[in-house]
Amino acid sequence: MGGIFRYSIFRGFPRMHERCPVCDLKFEREPGYFLGAMYVSYGLSLVIVALIATLLWFVTGWWITKDTIWAVVVFLPFAPTIALFARVLWIYFDQTIDPERRP
């Protein structure tokens, strides 16, 4: 599979190619296709924030509420990267379950 995004995330929030430059796979198969990726992103975010909060709780001994707030603050810069990663995971998951048929 070729590149999914037009450029790196380090140059801003990247746009996706419409089709794979190598195999011509259409990335967005229908309107609302990436709704599932939002659920994946949400699940990944919850796990990461929970891990950070647990680590902070063990290290600092603060109240869990304060740990959770700081975990969210620490996580926020990584949210766009997680969203893009979730899109890639969703494409791979979808192609595993329901591969695009070639004529």
Gaussian input, Z-matrix of N, CA and C with variables (Angstrom, degrees):
# hf/3-21g

backbone

0 1
 N
 C     1     B1
 C     2     B2     1     A1
 N     3     B3     2     A2     1     D1
 C     4     B4     3     A3     2     D2
 C     5     B5     4     A4     3     D3
 N     6     B6     5     A5     4     D4
 C     7     B7     6     A6     5     D5
 C     8     B8     7     A7     6     D6
 N     9     B9     8     A8     7     D7
 C    10    B10     9     A9     8     D8
 C    11    B11    10    A10     9     D9
 N    12    B12    11    A11    10    D10
 C    13    B13    12    A12    11    D11
 C    14    B14    13    A13    12    D12
 N    15    B15    14    A14    13    D13
 C    16    B16    15    A15    14    D14
 C    17    B17    16    A16    15    D15
 N    18    B18    17    A17    16    D16
 C    19    B19    18    A18    17    D17
 C    20    B20    19    A19    18    D18
 N    21    B21    20    A20    19    D19
 C    22    B22    21    A21    20    D20
 C    23    B23    22    A22    21    D21
 N    24    B24    23    A23    22    D22
 C    25    B25    24    A24    23    D23
 C    26    B26    25    A25    24    D24
 N    27    B27    26    A26    25    D25
 C    28    B28    27    A27    26    D26
 C    29    B29    28    A28    27    D27
 N    30    B30    29    A29    28    D28
 C    31    B31    30    A30    29    D29
 C    32    B32    31    A31    30    D30
 N    33    B33    32    A32    31    D31
 C    34    B34    33    A33    32    D32
 C    35    B35    34    A34    33    D33
 N    36    B36    35    A35    34    D34
 C    37    B37    36    A36    35    D35
 C    38    B38    37    A37    36    D36
 N    39    B39    38    A38    37    D37
 C    40    B40    39    A39    38    D38
 C    41    B41    40    A40    39    D39
 N    42    B42    41    A41    40    D40
 C    43    B43    42    A42    41    D41
 C    44    B44    43    A43    42    D42
 N    45    B45    44    A44    43    D43
 C    46    B46    45    A45    44    D44
 C    47    B47    46    A46    45    D45
 N    48    B48    47    A47    46    D46
 C    49    B49    48    A48    47    D47
 C    50    B50    49    A49    48    D48
 N    51    B51    50    A50    49    D49
 C    52    B52    51    A51    50    D50
 C    53    B53    52    A52    51    D51
 N    54    B54    53    A53    52    D52
 C    55    B55    54    A54    53    D53
 C    56    B56    55    A55    54    D54
 N    57    B57    56    A56    55    D55
 C    58    B58    57    A57    56    D56
 C    59    B59    58    A58    57    D57
 N    60    B60    59    A59    58    D58
 C    61    B61    60    A60    59    D59
 C    62    B62    61    A61    60    D60
 N    63    B63    62    A62    61    D61
 C    64    B64    63    A63    62    D62
 C    65    B65    64    A64    63    D63
 N    66    B66    65    A65    64    D64
 C    67    B67    66    A66    65    D65
 C    68    B68    67    A67    66    D66
 N    69    B69    68    A68    67    D67
 C    70    B70    69    A69    68    D68
 C    71    B71    70    A70    69    D69
 N    72    B72    71    A71    70    D70
 C    73    B73    72    A72    71    D71
 C    74    B74    73    A73    72    D72
 N    75    B75    74    A74    73    D73
 C    76    B76    75    A75    74    D74
 C    77    B77    76    A76    75    D75
 N    78    B78    77    A77    76    D76
 C    79    B79    78    A78    77    D77
 C    80    B80    79    A79    78    D78
 N    81    B81    80    A80    79    D79
 C    82    B82    81    A81    80    D80
 C    83    B83    82    A82    81    D81
 N    84    B84    83    A83    82    D82
 C    85    B85    84    A84    83    D83
 C    86    B86    85    A85    84    D84
 N    87    B87    86    A86    85    D85
 C    88    B88    87    A87    86    D86
 C    89    B89    88    A88    87    D87
 N    90    B90    89    A89    88    D88
 C    91    B91    90    A90    89    D89
 C    92    B92    91    A91    90    D90
 N    93    B93    92    A92    91    D91
 C    94    B94    93    A93    92    D92
 C    95    B95    94    A94    93    D93
 N    96    B96    95    A95    94    D94
 C    97    B97    96    A96    95    D95
 C    98    B98    97    A97    96    D96
 N    99    B99    98    A98    97    D97
 C   100   B100    99    A99    98    D98
 C   101   B101   100   A100    99    D99
 N   102   B102   101   A101   100   D100
 C   103   B103   102   A102   101   D101
 C   104   B104   103   A103   102   D102
 N   105   B105   104   A104   103   D103
 C   106   B106   105   A105   104   D104
 C   107   B107   106   A106   105   D105
 N   108   B108   107   A107   106   D106
 C   109   B109   108   A108   107   D107
 C   110   B110   109   A109   108   D108
 N   111   B111   110   A110   109   D109
 C   112   B112   111   A111   110   D110
 C   113   B113   112   A112   111   D111
 N   114   B114   113   A113   112   D112
 C   115   B115   114   A114   113   D113
 C   116   B116   115   A115   114   D114
 N   117   B117   116   A116   115   D115
 C   118   B118   117   A117   116   D116
 C   119   B119   118   A118   117   D117
 N   120   B120   119   A119   118   D118
 C   121   B121   120   A120   119   D119
 C   122   B122   121   A121   120   D120
 N   123   B123   122   A122   121   D121
 C   124   B124   123   A123   122   D122
 C   125   B125   124   A124   123   D123
 N   126   B126   125   A125   124   D124
 C   127   B127   126   A126   125   D125
 C   128   B128   127   A127   126   D126
 N   129   B129   128   A128   127   D127
 C   130   B130   129   A129   128   D128
 C   131   B131   130   A130   129   D129
 N   132   B132   131   A131   130   D130
 C   133   B133   132   A132   131   D131
 C   134   B134   133   A133   132   D132
 N   135   B135   134   A134   133   D133
 C   136   B136   135   A135   134   D134
 C   137   B137   136   A136   135   D135
 N   138   B138   137   A137   136   D136
 C   139   B139   138   A138   137   D137
 C   140   B140   139   A139   138   D138
 N   141   B141   140   A140   139   D139
 C   142   B142   141   A141   140   D140
 C   143   B143   142   A142   141   D141
 N   144   B144   143   A143   142   D142
 C   145   B145   144   A144   143   D143
 C   146   B146   145   A145   144   D144
 N   147   B147   146   A146   145   D145
 C   148   B148   147   A147   146   D146
 C   149   B149   148   A148   147   D147
 N   150   B150   149   A149   148   D148
 C   151   B151   150   A150   149   D149
 C   152   B152   151   A151   150   D150
 N   153   B153   152   A152   151   D151
 C   154   B154   153   A153   152   D152
 C   155   B155   154   A154   153   D153
 N   156   B156   155   A155   154   D154
 C   157   B157   156   A156   155   D155
 C   158   B158   157   A157   156   D156
 N   159   B159   158   A158   157   D157
 C   160   B160   159   A159   158   D158
 C   161   B161   160   A160   159   D159
 N   162   B162   161   A161   160   D160
 C   163   B163   162   A162   161   D161
 C   164   B164   163   A163   162   D162
 N   165   B165   164   A164   163   D163
 C   166   B166   165   A165   164   D164
 C   167   B167   166   A166   165   D165
 N   168   B168   167   A167   166   D166
 C   169   B169   168   A168   167   D167
 C   170   B170   169   A169   168   D168
 N   171   B171   170   A170   169   D169
 C   172   B172   171   A171   170   D170
 C   173   B173   172   A172   171   D171
 N   174   B174   173   A173   172   D172
 C   175   B175   174   A174   173   D173
 C   176   B176   175   A175   174   D174
 N   177   B177   176   A176   175   D175
 C   178   B178   177   A177   176   D176
 C   179   B179   178   A178   177   D177
 N   180   B180   179   A179   178   D178
 C   181   B181   180   A180   179   D179
 C   182   B182   181   A181   180   D180
 N   183   B183   182   A182   181   D181
 C   184   B184   183   A183   182   D182
 C   185   B185   184   A184   183   D183
 N   186   B186   185   A185   184   D184
 C   187   B187   186   A186   185   D185
 C   188   B188   187   A187   186   D186
 N   189   B189   188   A188   187   D187
 C   190   B190   189   A189   188   D188
 C   191   B191   190   A190   189   D189
 N   192   B192   191   A191   190   D190
 C   193   B193   192   A192   191   D191
 C   194   B194   193   A193   192   D192
 N   195   B195   194   A194   193   D193
 C   196   B196   195   A195   194   D194
 C   197   B197   196   A196   195   D195
 N   198   B198   197   A197   196   D196
 C   199   B199   198   A198   197   D197
 C   200   B200   199   A199   198   D198
 N   201   B201   200   A200   199   D199
 C   202   B202   201   A201   200   D200
 C   203   B203   202   A202   201   D201
 N   204   B204   203   A203   202   D202
 C   205   B205   204   A204   203   D203
 C   206   B206   205   A205   204   D204
 N   207   B207   206   A206   205   D205
 C   208   B208   207   A207   206   D206
 C   209   B209   208   A208   207   D207
 N   210   B210   209   A209   208   D208
 C   211   B211   210   A210   209   D209
 C   212   B212   211   A211   210   D210
 N   213   B213   212   A212   211   D211
 C   214   B214   213   A213   212   D212
 C   215   B215   214   A214   213   D213
 N   216   B216   215   A215   214   D214
 C   217   B217   216   A216   215   D215
 C   218   B218   217   A217   216   D216
 N   219   B219   218   A218   217   D217
 C   220   B220   219   A219   218   D218
 C   221   B221   220   A220   219   D219
 N   222   B222   221   A221   220   D220
 C   223   B223   222   A222   221   D221
 C   224   B224   223   A223   222   D222
 N   225   B225   224   A224   223   D223
 C   226   B226   225   A225   224   D224
 C   227   B227   226   A226   225   D225
 N   228   B228   227   A227   226   D226
 C   229   B229   228   A228   227   D227
 C   230   B230   229   A229   228   D228
 N   231   B231   230   A230   229   D229
 C   232   B232   231   A231   230   D230
 C   233   B233   232   A232   231   D231
 N   234   B234   233   A233   232   D232
 C   235   B235   234   A234   233   D233
 C   236   B236   235   A235   234   D234
 N   237   B237   236   A236   235   D235
 C   238   B238   237   A237   236   D236
 C   239   B239   238   A238   237   D237
 N   240   B240   239   A239   238   D238
 C   241   B241   240   A240   239   D239
 C   242   B242   241   A241   240   D240
 N   243   B243   242   A242   241   D241
 C   244   B244   243   A243   242   D242
 C   245   B245   244   A244   243   D243
 N   246   B246   245   A245   244   D244
 C   247   B247   246   A246   245   D245
 C   248   B248   247   A247   246   D246
 N   249   B249   248   A248   247   D247
 C   250   B250   249   A249   248   D248
 C   251   B251   250   A250   249   D249
 N   252   B252   251   A251   250   D250
 C   253   B253   252   A252   251   D251
 C   254   B254   253   A253   252   D252
 N   255   B255   254   A254   253   D253
 C   256   B256   255   A255   254   D254
 C   257   B257   256   A256   255   D255
 N   258   B258   257   A257   256   D256
 C   259   B259   258   A258   257   D257
 C   260   B260   259   A259   258   D258
 N   261   B261   260   A260   259   D259
 C   262   B262   261   A261   260   D260
 C   263   B263   262   A262   261   D261
 N   264   B264   263   A263   262   D262
 C   265   B265   264   A264   263   D263
 C   266   B266   265   A265   264   D264
 N   267   B267   266   A266   265   D265
 C   268   B268   267   A267   266   D266
 C   269   B269   268   A268   267   D267
 N   270   B270   269   A269   268   D268
 C   271   B271   270   A270   269   D269
 C   272   B272   271   A271   270   D270
 N   273   B273   272   A272   271   D271
 C   274   B274   273   A273   272   D272
 C   275   B275   274   A274   273   D273
 N   276   B276   275   A275   274   D274
 C   277   B277   276   A276   275   D275
 C   278   B278   277   A277   276   D276
 N   279   B279   278   A278   277   D277
 C   280   B280   279   A279   278   D278
 C   281   B281   280   A280   279   D279
 N   282   B282   281   A281   280   D280
 C   283   B283   282   A282   281   D281
 C   284   B284   283   A283   282   D282
 N   285   B285   284   A284   283   D283
 C   286   B286   285   A285   284   D284
 C   287   B287   286   A286   285   D285
 N   288   B288   287   A287   286   D286
 C   289   B289   288   A288   287   D287
 C   290   B290   289   A289   288   D288
 N   291   B291   290   A290   289   D289
 C   292   B292   291   A291   290   D290
 C   293   B293   292   A292   291   D291
 N   294   B294   293   A293   292   D292
 C   295   B295   294   A294   293   D293
 C   296   B296   295   A295   294   D294
 N   297   B297   296   A296   295   D295
 C   298   B298   297   A297   296   D296
 C   299   B299   298   A298   297   D297
 N   300   B300   299   A299   298   D298
 C   301   B301   300   A300   299   D299
 C   302   B302   301   A301   300   D300
 N   303   B303   302   A302   301   D301
 C   304   B304   303   A303   302   D302
 C   305   B305   304   A304   303   D303
 N   306   B306   305   A305   304   D304
 C   307   B307   306   A306   305   D305
 C   308   B308   307   A307   306   D306

   B1=1.4418
   B2=1.5309
   B3=1.3018
   B4=1.4519
   B5=1.5109
   B6=1.3157
   B7=1.4573
   B8=1.5244
   B9=1.3115
   B10=1.4620
   B11=1.5303
   B12=1.3196
   B13=1.4642
   B14=1.5242
   B15=1.3278
   B16=1.4637
   B17=1.5305
   B18=1.3346
   B19=1.4616
   B20=1.5147
   B21=1.3154
   B22=1.4596
   B23=1.5238
   B24=1.3139
   B25=1.4607
   B26=1.5315
   B27=1.3149
   B28=1.4655
   B29=1.5271
   B30=1.3352
   B31=1.4647
   B32=1.5227
   B33=1.3152
   B34=1.4567
   B35=1.5199
   B36=1.3261
   B37=1.4668
   B38=1.5210
   B39=1.3326
   B40=1.4668
   B41=1.5217
   B42=1.3079
   B43=1.4567
   B44=1.5245
   B45=1.3222
   B46=1.4608
   B47=1.5191
   B48=1.3260
   B49=1.4610
   B50=1.5221
   B51=1.3265
   B52=1.4590
   B53=1.5259
   B54=1.3183
   B55=1.4630
   B56=1.5228
   B57=1.3151
   B58=1.4618
   B59=1.5217
   B60=1.3463
   B61=1.4603
   B62=1.5350
   B63=1.3088
   B64=1.4639
   B65=1.5325
   B66=1.3447
   B67=1.4751
   B68=1.5208
   B69=1.3318
   B70=1.4620
   B71=1.5286
   B72=1.3131
   B73=1.4617
   B74=1.5165
   B75=1.3326
   B76=1.4653
   B77=1.5254
   B78=1.3297
   B79=1.4581
   B80=1.5268
   B81=1.3216
   B82=1.4612
   B83=1.5250
   B84=1.3253
   B85=1.4637
   B86=1.5242
   B87=1.3194
   B88=1.4572
   B89=1.5188
   B90=1.3495
   B91=1.4615
   B92=1.5304
   B93=1.3070
   B94=1.4580
   B95=1.5170
   B96=1.3192
   B97=1.4676
   B98=1.5301
   B99=1.3122
   B100=1.4642
   B101=1.5334
   B102=1.3185
   B103=1.4555
   B104=1.5306
   B105=1.3081
   B106=1.4709
   B107=1.5180
   B108=1.3326
   B109=1.4618
   B110=1.5204
   B111=1.3286
   B112=1.4639
   B113=1.5270
   B114=1.3161
   B115=1.4688
   B116=1.5201
   B117=1.3208
   B118=1.4675
   B119=1.5227
   B120=1.3227
   B121=1.4599
   B122=1.5289
   B123=1.3153
   B124=1.4609
   B125=1.5272
   B126=1.3238
   B127=1.4609
   B128=1.5176
   B129=1.3338
   B130=1.4677
   B131=1.5229
   B132=1.3162
   B133=1.4639
   B134=1.5258
   B135=1.3286
   B136=1.4604
   B137=1.5238
   B138=1.3268
   B139=1.4688
   B140=1.5236
   B141=1.3273
   B142=1.4616
   B143=1.5302
   B144=1.3387
   B145=1.4719
   B146=1.5291
   B147=1.3259
   B148=1.4690
   B149=1.5264
   B150=1.3290
   B151=1.4642
   B152=1.5280
   B153=1.3321
   B154=1.4673
   B155=1.5318
   B156=1.3424
   B157=1.4665
   B158=1.5247
   B159=1.3186
   B160=1.4674
   B161=1.5223
   B162=1.3165
   B163=1.4609
   B164=1.5298
   B165=1.3297
   B166=1.4632
   B167=1.5297
   B168=1.3215
   B169=1.4539
   B170=1.5268
   B171=1.3379
   B172=1.4644
   B173=1.5258
   B174=1.3237
   B175=1.4654
   B176=1.5278
   B177=1.3404
   B178=1.4697
   B179=1.5197
   B180=1.3285
   B181=1.4620
   B182=1.5199
   B183=1.3470
   B184=1.4625
   B185=1.5189
   B186=1.3543
   B187=1.4500
   B188=1.5198
   B189=1.3274
   B190=1.4672
   B191=1.5301
   B192=1.3280
   B193=1.4635
   B194=1.5221
   B195=1.3032
   B196=1.4683
   B197=1.5355
   B198=1.3223
   B199=1.4717
   B200=1.5233
   B201=1.3197
   B202=1.4655
   B203=1.5281
   B204=1.3200
   B205=1.4707
   B206=1.5226
   B207=1.3284
   B208=1.4708
   B209=1.5308
   B210=1.3244
   B211=1.4679
   B212=1.5234
   B213=1.3238
   B214=1.4685
   B215=1.5240
   B216=1.3357
   B217=1.4719
   B218=1.5353
   B219=1.3208
   B220=1.4667
   B221=1.5224
   B222=1.3339
   B223=1.4585
   B224=1.5316
   B225=1.3229
   B226=1.4663
   B227=1.5316
   B228=1.3295
   B229=1.4697
   B230=1.5278
   B231=1.3233
   B232=1.4594
   B233=1.5250
   B234=1.3222
   B235=1.4657
   B236=1.5354
   B237=1.3452
   B238=1.4656
   B239=1.5305
   B240=1.3159
   B241=1.4644
   B242=1.5247
   B243=1.3154
   B244=1.4624
   B245=1.5310
   B246=1.3297
   B247=1.4661
   B248=1.5280
   B249=1.3211
   B250=1.4694
   B251=1.5261
   B252=1.3132
   B253=1.4655
   B254=1.5313
   B255=1.3239
   B256=1.4655
   B257=1.5257
   B258=1.3287
   B259=1.4675
   B260=1.5272
   B261=1.3155
   B262=1.4688
   B263=1.5306
   B264=1.3292
   B265=1.4625
   B266=1.5261
   B267=1.3286
   B268=1.4506
   B269=1.5316
   B270=1.3126
   B271=1.4681
   B272=1.5257
   B273=1.3336
   B274=1.4596
   B275=1.5305
   B276=1.3251
   B277=1.4558
   B278=1.5237
   B279=1.3246
   B280=1.4581
   B281=1.5267
   B282=1.3168
   B283=1.4692
   B284=1.5249
   B285=1.3256
   B286=1.4612
   B287=1.5253
   B288=1.3303
   B289=1.4664
   B290=1.5300
   B291=1.3416
   B292=1.4478
   B293=1.5268
   B294=1.3424
   B295=1.4737
   B296=1.5246
   B297=1.3288
   B298=1.4614
   B299=1.5171
   B300=1.3272
   B301=1.4714
   B302=1.5127
   B303=1.3067
   B304=1.4756
   B305=1.5260
   B306=1.3479
   B307=1.4705
   B308=1.5199
   A1=108.23
   A2=116.07
   A3=121.37
   A4=111.48
   A5=116.16
   A6=121.04
   A7=112.18
   A8=116.30
   A9=120.92
   A10=110.18
   A11=116.35
   A12=120.92
   A13=110.46
   A14=116.24
   A15=121.66
   A16=112.61
   A17=116.99
   A18=120.82
   A19=109.16
   A20=116.49
   A21=123.22
   A22=111.92
   A23=115.96
   A24=121.59
   A25=111.39
   A26=116.90
   A27=120.58
   A28=111.96
   A29=117.44
   A30=121.84
   A31=111.53
   A32=118.18
   A33=123.02
   A34=109.07
   A35=116.57
   A36=120.18
   A37=108.28
   A38=118.13
   A39=119.90
   A40=113.21
   A41=114.74
   A42=121.75
   A43=108.47
   A44=115.17
   A45=120.44
   A46=109.56
   A47=115.02
   A48=120.09
   A49=107.48
   A50=116.85
   A51=119.61
   A52=110.57
   A53=115.30
   A54=121.72
   A55=109.41
   A56=114.93
   A57=120.12
   A58=109.05
   A59=117.77
   A60=120.04
   A61=113.02
   A62=118.61
   A63=121.59
   A64=112.13
   A65=116.15
   A66=119.65
   A67=113.70
   A68=118.56
   A69=124.86
   A70=113.10
   A71=118.38
   A72=122.33
   A73=109.07
   A74=117.09
   A75=121.17
   A76=107.65
   A77=116.98
   A78=120.90
   A79=112.34
   A80=118.07
   A81=120.90
   A82=107.24
   A83=115.97
   A84=121.45
   A85=113.22
   A86=118.06
   A87=122.32
   A88=108.59
   A89=117.91
   A90=119.36
   A91=110.67
   A92=116.76
   A93=121.59
   A94=113.86
   A95=116.70
   A96=121.69
   A97=112.02
   A98=117.53
   A99=120.59
   A100=113.29
   A101=118.10
   A102=120.49
   A103=109.85
   A104=116.66
   A105=120.31
   A106=111.96
   A107=116.83
   A108=120.60
   A109=110.95
   A110=116.82
   A111=119.58
   A112=110.31
   A113=117.22
   A114=120.51
   A115=110.95
   A116=116.49
   A117=120.76
   A118=109.71
   A119=116.99
   A120=122.14
   A121=110.74
   A122=116.91
   A123=121.19
   A124=110.99
   A125=116.51
   A126=120.60
   A127=112.59
   A128=116.51
   A129=120.18
   A130=111.10
   A131=115.95
   A132=120.14
   A133=111.58
   A134=116.75
   A135=120.08
   A136=111.79
   A137=115.78
   A138=119.87
   A139=110.35
   A140=117.14
   A141=120.99
   A142=110.97
   A143=117.05
   A144=120.05
   A145=110.20
   A146=117.12
   A147=119.68
   A148=111.54
   A149=116.89
   A150=119.97
   A151=111.91
   A152=116.35
   A153=120.05
   A154=110.29
   A155=116.74
   A156=120.53
   A157=110.60
   A158=117.25
   A159=120.73
   A160=110.69
   A161=116.50
   A162=120.67
   A163=110.59
   A164=116.78
   A165=120.34
   A166=111.15
   A167=117.27
   A168=121.30
   A169=111.15
   A170=116.33
   A171=119.69
   A172=111.88
   A173=117.06
   A174=121.03
   A175=111.48
   A176=117.14
   A177=119.74
   A178=113.87
   A179=117.76
   A180=120.74
   A181=113.37
   A182=117.75
   A183=121.32
   A184=109.47
   A185=115.39
   A186=121.09
   A187=108.38
   A188=116.93
   A189=120.95
   A190=111.67
   A191=117.55
   A192=120.54
   A193=110.65
   A194=116.79
   A195=121.25
   A196=109.97
   A197=116.74
   A198=120.38
   A199=111.47
   A200=116.47
   A201=120.83
   A202=111.00
   A203=116.72
   A204=120.05
   A205=110.04
   A206=116.90
   A207=119.40
   A208=111.53
   A209=117.03
   A210=120.06
   A211=110.76
   A212=117.07
   A213=120.90
   A214=110.12
   A215=116.81
   A216=120.44
   A217=110.76
   A218=116.81
   A219=120.39
   A220=110.79
   A221=117.55
   A222=121.83
   A223=113.63
   A224=118.75
   A225=122.38
   A226=115.35
   A227=121.07
   A228=118.33
   A229=113.72
   A230=117.76
   A231=121.05
   A232=113.25
   A233=118.25
   A234=122.21
   A235=113.50
   A236=120.57
   A237=118.85
   A238=112.76
   A239=116.78
   A240=120.02
   A241=110.34
   A242=117.18
   A243=121.25
   A244=109.95
   A245=117.67
   A246=121.13
   A247=110.82
   A248=116.82
   A249=119.95
   A250=110.99
   A251=116.84
   A252=121.30
   A253=110.52
   A254=116.98
   A255=120.97
   A256=111.04
   A257=117.73
   A258=120.08
   A259=111.29
   A260=115.90
   A261=119.85
   A262=110.12
   A263=116.88
   A264=120.24
   A265=111.09
   A266=117.12
   A267=120.87
   A268=111.37
   A269=117.50
   A270=120.69
   A271=109.90
   A272=117.52
   A273=120.52
   A274=111.27
   A275=116.94
   A276=120.86
   A277=110.25
   A278=117.31
   A279=121.86
   A280=111.50
   A281=117.02
   A282=119.53
   A283=111.94
   A284=117.58
   A285=120.82
   A286=110.34
   A287=116.58
   A288=121.54
   A289=112.05
   A290=116.97
   A291=122.09
   A292=110.23
   A293=117.44
   A294=119.77
   A295=112.36
   A296=114.28
   A297=120.07
   A298=108.83
   A299=115.96
   A300=121.45
   A301=110.36
   A302=116.43
   A303=121.76
   A304=108.86
   A305=117.90
   A306=118.94
   A307=112.33
   D1=142.03
   D2=179.29
   D3=-85.68
   D4=-166.97
   D5=-179.30
   D6=-69.26
   D7=135.01
   D8=179.22
   D9=-84.84
   D10=-36.22
   D11=-176.82
   D12=-105.42
   D13=150.93
   D14=-176.41
   D15=-70.75
   D16=-32.13
   D17=179.64
   D18=-153.73
   D19=173.68
   D20=-175.18
   D21=-70.68
   D22=154.33
   D23=177.02
   D24=-66.92
   D25=-18.36
   D26=180.00
   D27=-73.42
   D28=-9.04
   D29=176.86
   D30=-103.47
   D31=12.85
   D32=-176.47
   D33=116.79
   D34=-178.17
   D35=-179.18
   D36=-72.81
   D37=112.76
   D38=-172.06
   D39=-76.21
   D40=150.75
   D41=173.55
   D42=-89.67
   D43=152.94
   D44=179.70
   D45=-90.15
   D46=150.79
   D47=168.02
   D48=-69.04
   D49=151.25
   D50=175.06
   D51=-71.39
   D52=-39.70
   D53=179.89
   D54=-134.08
   D55=156.80
   D56=177.17
   D57=-66.61
   D58=130.39
   D59=-179.88
   D60=-66.69
   D61=-17.87
   D62=-177.10
   D63=-97.05
   D64=-53.97
   D65=-172.66
   D66=-107.18
   D67=-0.82
   D68=177.76
   D69=65.76
   D70=23.79
   D71=176.09
   D72=-69.62
   D73=129.63
   D74=177.21
   D75=-78.94
   D76=120.24
   D77=-174.76
   D78=-72.83
   D79=-47.95
   D80=179.94
   D81=-98.22
   D82=96.92
   D83=-171.72
   D84=-70.77
   D85=-27.35
   D86=-179.27
   D87=-158.50
   D88=163.91
   D89=176.79
   D90=-60.55
   D91=135.92
   D92=-178.82
   D93=79.87
   D94=12.96
   D95=-176.36
   D96=-58.18
   D97=-37.95
   D98=-174.50
   D99=-88.04
   D100=14.24
   D101=173.52
   D102=-61.19
   D103=-39.36
   D104=177.04
   D105=-62.63
   D106=-33.49
   D107=177.95
   D108=-65.89
   D109=-29.21
   D110=176.91
   D111=-66.69
   D112=-38.02
   D113=176.64
   D114=-66.67
   D115=-40.50
   D116=177.30
   D117=-62.54
   D118=-45.11
   D119=179.00
   D120=-60.89
   D121=-42.70
   D122=178.93
   D123=-62.15
   D124=-46.05
   D125=178.97
   D126=-62.48
   D127=-44.65
   D128=177.23
   D129=-61.61
   D130=-42.05
   D131=-179.24
   D132=-63.60
   D133=-42.97
   D134=178.46
   D135=-60.46
   D136=-44.03
   D137=-179.57
   D138=-63.58
   D139=-44.74
   D140=-177.85
   D141=-65.96
   D142=-45.09
   D143=179.12
   D144=-63.37
   D145=-40.42
   D146=178.74
   D147=-63.58
   D148=-40.45
   D149=177.92
   D150=-65.15
   D151=-42.82
   D152=178.53
   D153=-64.17
   D154=-43.31
   D155=-179.88
   D156=-63.60
   D157=-41.01
   D158=178.72
   D159=-64.36
   D160=-43.20
   D161=177.95
   D162=-61.76
   D163=-45.75
   D164=178.03
   D165=-61.66
   D166=-39.57
   D167=-179.51
   D168=-63.05
   D169=-42.82
   D170=178.49
   D171=-68.25
   D172=-38.71
   D173=-175.70
   D174=-77.35
   D175=-44.38
   D176=-171.57
   D177=-97.13
   D178=-31.20
   D179=-176.59
   D180=77.04
   D181=13.93
   D182=178.08
   D183=-69.75
   D184=170.56
   D185=170.81
   D186=-61.95
   D187=147.93
   D188=-176.61
   D189=-63.36
   D190=-28.92
   D191=177.56
   D192=-63.82
   D193=-45.99
   D194=178.97
   D195=-65.24
   D196=-40.27
   D197=177.41
   D198=-61.83
   D199=-41.89
   D200=-179.01
   D201=-66.17
   D202=-42.51
   D203=178.31
   D204=-61.54
   D205=-45.25
   D206=179.13
   D207=-67.11
   D208=-33.65
   D209=177.43
   D210=-63.70
   D211=-40.40
   D212=177.70
   D213=-65.50
   D214=-42.68
   D215=178.99
   D216=-62.31
   D217=-41.77
   D218=178.78
   D219=-67.32
   D220=-35.18
   D221=-177.28
   D222=-74.87
   D223=-31.34
   D224=-172.32
   D225=-49.48
   D226=-42.63
   D227=178.99
   D228=-63.59
   D229=-20.48
   D230=-178.51
   D231=-93.57
   D232=-4.81
   D233=-177.07
   D234=-58.62
   D235=-44.24
   D236=178.27
   D237=-61.93
   D238=-38.34
   D239=179.29
   D240=-65.12
   D241=-40.38
   D242=178.44
   D243=-64.48
   D244=-38.90
   D245=179.25
   D246=-62.92
   D247=-42.46
   D248=178.58
   D249=-68.37
   D250=-41.04
   D251=177.94
   D252=-62.13
   D253=-37.73
   D254=178.81
   D255=-65.54
   D256=-36.51
   D257=175.99
   D258=-62.59
   D259=-43.06
   D260=178.86
   D261=-63.97
   D262=-45.17
   D263=177.79
   D264=-60.44
   D265=-40.17
   D266=-179.99
   D267=-64.12
   D268=-41.65
   D269=178.09
   D270=-62.15
   D271=-46.69
   D272=179.35
   D273=-63.22
   D274=-42.71
   D275=179.19
   D276=-62.33
   D277=-46.82
   D278=-179.14
   D279=-63.22
   D280=-41.56
   D281=179.98
   D282=-70.06
   D283=-25.28
   D284=176.00
   D285=-74.09
   D286=-43.35
   D287=-177.44
   D288=-77.92
   D289=-46.05
   D290=-175.11
   D291=-136.82
   D292=78.06
   D293=-176.79
   D294=-63.12
   D295=146.93
   D296=177.48
   D297=-68.82
   D298=130.74
   D299=-179.51
   D300=-83.36
   D301=135.48
   D302=176.68
   D303=-96.84
   D304=134.88
   D305=177.80
   D306=-71.78

